[in-house]
Amino acid sequence: MIAIIGLGVFLGIKLDEKYPNKYSLFAIICSLTSIGIALYFVIKQVTRFSNKDNSNEQKNK
């Protein structure tokens, strides 16, 4: 999660350096997008882990 967010922020900063603007929009957009992507991956992993636990509990019954 930290790696994805860090990469997004780094990319945004580099884009802002290359294409300067008043509000650092690239950094904001890239960091928010990377947070969304990181949350998606975390939710996907938790769901997969939860489904594994549920299937193991049903097998043990």
N, C-alpha and C positions, 0 to 999 in steps of 0.2 A: 504494500500500500504506500509506504514511504517512497519507494523507488518510482512508482508511477507518478505520484504527486510531484516529486522532485524533478523528474524529467519534464513534466508539463510546465512547471515554473521556469526551469532552465530554458526551454524552448521559447516561452513567452518573452523572457528577458532578451534572448538573442534576437528575436524578431523585432522587439522594440528598439534595440540598438541599430538594427539594419534599416528599419522603417520608423523613424521617430514620430511620435504623436504626443498630443498634449496630456492625455490621461493614462498612458501606458496600457492601452486597451488590449494589446496582444498578451501581456502578462496576466491581466485579469481574466480574459477569455480562456487562455490555455490552462491557467491554474484551476478555474472552476470546472472546466471540461475534464481535466485529469482527476479532480476529486470525484466527479460523477462516475468516471470509468473505474476508479479504485473502489468506490462503494458497490458498483455493479459486481465486480469480481469477488468482493467480500461476501455479499449476499448470495452469490452463486455457490461459493464454497460452503457457506453455512447451510444452505439448503441441501446440498449434496451430502454433507456430513449428517444432517438431521435425517435425511431419507435412509442413509446407511444404518443409523441407529434404530430407526423404526423397523426396517426389514430384519435386523438381527433380533429385535425383541419379538417379532412375530414368529420367527423360526424357533425361538426358545420356548414358546408356549405349547 
